[in-house]
Amino acid sequence: MKKIDDNYFIKNNKVNYSNNLEDVLREDEKILYKGKPKKSSYILSNTFKNLIFVIIWLIFDITFITILFTMGPGLGFMLIPIIIFFIFHLIPVWMYIANLATMMKRYKREEYGFTNFRILIKSGLFGDNIVSLDYSSIASVNIRIGIIERLCKVGDIYLTTNDGKKYILQDVIDPYFIYSRLEKLAMDIKTDIIFPNALRKGENPGYKTSYKGNIDFSKYDNQNISSNNDLK
């Protein structure tokens, strides 16, 4: 039995809260790509998301409130219950306003990265929420480009896991390029797991892919971190 290292969970340096994806990397893990949503598209998407619904909801409530208050003193003791009712009835509007108010704080924390082992997705408002998805757990990779995304030359990449959960990489720059690389990377590593390849040294003897781990995300140096790392 392998001896357990008593100092495995002991660090020599101070506790680090730098909020970097690099802080959660495994041993021998390398980041091939690290990116954030495009700022302009992120702002527009969050601004126009549900905007028409909120406007219609607000018009309806304002119209109804105006009609009620034209009744004047006739409301009597019903005034306070009506006010309380509309405070709760306007919850979709308050949620939309809260979404706009916290948009930039959420944007600063949102980040995603692809490593030679997994996909990391970081989000949060007051704290950090990091989701780790092993490539073997990815059932499908899809892409969606709406009107705003097309105008801003970005796209949303949808990840569906084997258990049916869905995750979104929002406003990815050059989405077709990243999508094709990510899909190939996930498929190659999943294939290597199904058909063992002697720890991925050189070619894969278990499957006829001759996979050497040459997935390259280095098209945009200002948006990603990549140095043609081999997945060995």
C-alpha positions in Angstrom: 0.0 0.0 0.0 1.3 3.5 -0.9 2.4 5.5 2.1 0.3 8.6 2.7 2.1 11.9 2.9 1.4 13.5 6.3 2.2 16.9 4.8 -0.1 16.5 1.8 -2.6 19.2 2.9 0.1 21.5 4.5 1.2 24.6 2.6 4.4 26.5 3.3 3.1 29.8 2.1 0.1 31.9 3.3 -3.5 31.2 2.4 -4.2 32.6 -1.0 -7.4 34.2 -2.1 -6.3 35.6 -5.4 -9.4 34.3 -7.2 -7.3 32.8 -10.0 -8.1 29.5 -11.8 -4.4 28.7 -11.4 -4.9 28.2 -7.7 -7.1 25.1 -8.2 -5.0 23.3 -10.7 -4.0 19.7 -10.0 -0.5 18.3 -10.1 0.8 18.3 -13.7 -2.2 20.3 -14.9 -1.8 23.0 -17.5 -4.2 25.7 -18.6 -4.5 25.6 -22.4 -7.1 28.4 -22.7 -8.4 31.0 -20.2 -11.0 33.6 -21.2 -13.8 35.9 -20.1 -17.1 36.9 -21.7 -16.6 39.9 -24.1 -17.6 42.9 -22.0 -19.7 44.8 -24.6 -21.8 41.7 -25.4 -22.1 40.7 -21.8 -23.6 44.1 -20.9 -26.0 44.2 -23.9 -27.1 40.6 -23.3 -27.9 41.3 -19.6 -29.6 44.6 -20.4 -31.9 43.2 -23.1 -32.5 39.8 -21.5 -36.2 39.8 -20.4 -36.5 43.5 -21.1 -39.6 43.3 -23.2 -41.3 41.0 -20.6 -40.4 43.5 -17.8 -41.7 46.5 -19.7 -45.0 44.8 -20.4 -45.3 43.7 -16.8 -44.5 47.2 -15.6 -47.0 48.9 -17.9 -49.7 46.5 -16.7 -49.0 47.2 -13.1 -48.7 51.0 -13.5 -52.0 51.1 -15.4 -53.7 49.1 -12.7 -52.2 51.2 -9.9 -53.3 54.4 -11.7 -56.9 53.2 -12.0 -57.0 52.2 -8.4 -55.6 55.5 -7.1 -58.1 57.5 -9.2 -60.7 56.0 -6.9 -59.2 58.2 -4.2 -60.6 57.8 -0.7 -62.9 55.0 -1.9 -60.0 52.6 -1.3 -60.2 53.1 2.4 -58.6 50.3 4.5 -57.8 48.4 1.3 -55.0 50.8 0.4 -52.3 49.1 2.5 -53.1 45.5 1.3 -53.0 46.8 -2.3 -49.6 48.4 -1.8 -48.2 45.2 -0.3 -49.7 43.2 -3.2 -48.0 45.3 -5.8 -44.7 45.3 -4.0 -44.7 41.5 -4.4 -46.3 41.5 -7.8 -43.4 43.7 -9.1 -40.8 41.1 -8.1 -39.8 40.4 -11.8 -39.1 44.1 -12.1 -37.0 44.2 -8.9 -35.1 41.1 -10.1 -34.3 42.8 -13.4 -33.1 45.9 -11.6 -31.0 43.8 -9.3 -29.5 41.9 -12.3 -28.4 45.2 -13.8 -27.1 46.6 -10.5 -24.9 43.5 -10.0 -23.9 42.9 -13.6 -20.4 44.4 -13.5 -19.5 42.7 -10.2 -20.6 39.3 -11.7 -18.6 40.1 -14.9 -15.4 40.7 -13.0 -15.7 37.2 -11.4 -16.8 35.3 -14.4 -14.1 33.3 -16.1 -13.6 29.9 -17.8 -10.5 27.8 -18.6 -9.7 24.6 -20.4 -6.9 22.5 -19.1 -5.4 19.2 -20.1 -7.7 17.4 -17.6 -11.0 19.4 -17.4 -13.1 22.5 -17.9 -13.2 25.1 -15.1 -16.0 27.7 -14.9 -15.8 30.4 -12.3 -18.7 32.7 -11.4 -20.1 34.5 -8.4 -21.3 37.7 -6.9 -20.0 38.1 -3.4 -18.0 34.9 -3.4 -16.5 32.5 -5.9 -18.3 29.4 -7.4 -15.9 27.2 -9.4 -17.4 24.3 -11.4 -15.0 21.5 -12.5 -16.1 19.3 -15.5 -13.9 16.4 -16.5 -13.9 15.9 -20.3 -15.2 12.4 -19.8 -18.4 13.8 -18.3 -19.2 16.0 -21.3 -22.1 14.5 -23.3 -22.4 17.3 -25.9 -20.9 20.6 -26.9 -23.3 23.1 -28.7 -23.1 26.7 -29.8 -25.7 29.4 -30.0 -25.3 32.8 -31.6 -28.2 35.2 -31.2 -28.7 38.7 -32.7 -26.6 40.5 -30.0 -23.9 37.8 -30.1 -23.7 38.1 -33.9 -23.4 41.9 -33.7 -20.6 41.6 -31.1 -19.0 38.7 -33.0 -19.2 36.3 -30.1 -21.3 33.2 -29.2 -22.5 31.1 -26.3 -21.1 27.6 -25.9 -23.4 25.1 -24.1 -22.0 22.1 -22.3 -24.3 19.2 -21.4 -23.0 16.6 -19.0 -23.8 12.9 -18.9 -26.3 13.5 -16.0 -28.2 16.1 -18.0 -26.8 19.3 -16.3 -26.1 22.3 -18.6 -23.5 25.0 -18.3 -23.0 28.0 -20.5 -19.8 29.8 -21.5 -21.2 33.2 -22.3 -20.0 35.6 -25.0 -17.0 33.6 -26.2 -14.8 35.5 -28.7 -14.4 33.6 -32.0 -16.9 31.0 -30.8 -16.6 28.6 -33.9 -12.9 28.3 -33.4 -13.1 27.7 -29.6 -16.1 25.4 -30.1 -14.3 23.2 -32.7 -11.1 23.0 -30.5 -13.1 22.2 -27.3 -15.2 19.5 -29.0 -12.2 17.8 -30.4 -10.3 18.0 -27.1 -13.3 16.5 -25.2 -13.7 13.7 -27.8 -10.0 12.8 -27.9 -9.6 12.6 -24.1 -12.9 10.7 -23.8 -11.7 8.3 -26.5 -8.4 7.8 -24.7 -10.3 6.9 -21.5 -12.4 4.3 -23.3 -9.5 2.9 -25.2 -6.5 3.1 -22.8 -3.3 4.5 -24.3 -0.5 3.8 -21.9 -1.0 7.1 -20.1 -1.0 9.0 -23.4 2.7 8.7 -24.1 3.1 9.3 -27.8 0.5 7.7 -30.0 -2.6 6.0 -28.6 -2.1 2.2 -29.0 -5.7 1.6 -27.9 -7.4 3.5 -30.6 -6.5 4.6 -34.2 -6.4 8.3 -33.5 -2.7 8.7 -33.2 -3.6 11.3 -30.6 -0.6 13.4 -29.5 -2.4 16.1 -27.7 -1.7 18.9 -30.1 -4.9 20.9 -29.5 -3.9 24.5 -30.0 -6.0 27.4 -28.5 -3.3 30.0 -29.2 -5.2 32.0 -31.9 -5.8 34.9 -29.5 -2.9 35.7 -27.2 -4.8 38.6 -25.6 -7.8 36.5 -24.7 -6.3 33.1 -23.7 -3.3 31.4 -22.2 -1.7 28.9 -24.4 1.8 27.8 -25.4 1.1 24.7 -27.5 1.1 22.5 -24.5 1.2 18.8 -25.3 -1.4 16.7 -23.4 0.9 14.1 -22.2 
